[in-house]
Amino acid sequence: QVQLVESGGGLVQAGGSLRLSCAASGSIFSIDAMGWYRQAPGKQRELVAQITRGGSTNDAEAVKGRFTISRDNAKNTVYLQMNSLKPEDTAVYYCNLIINGGYTYWGQGTQVTVSS
């Protein structure tokens, strides 16, 4: 069994910053990748950023230069530093974990709301 605990969402004004955290625990032998997706009302879930076991990152075009994904391997935790937030960043953000050769897990989601 694997658990993901997310934290850090909230309400912020445009131009502000938030930092999301996601801690993974349980039967984890190897982490292939950790990342963040988001889903706005009426839209499909989309990739925001991902970091692989080797440290490579993949960021969505919409967040490049504003969001930074990082990972603490010792804590099995992934972070998403979000700067210069825009109203269009408003969404539920989901932590995503791929482990043990391909098993995928999702966090419960954390709301991020950016007011104009």
Secondary structure, DSSP 8 states (H G I E B T S, - for coil): -EEEEEE--EEEETT--EEEEEEEEES-S-EEEEEEEEE-TTS--EEEEEEETTS-EEE-GGGTTTEEEEEEGGGTEEEEEE-S--GGG-EEEEEEEEETTTEEEE---EEEEEE-
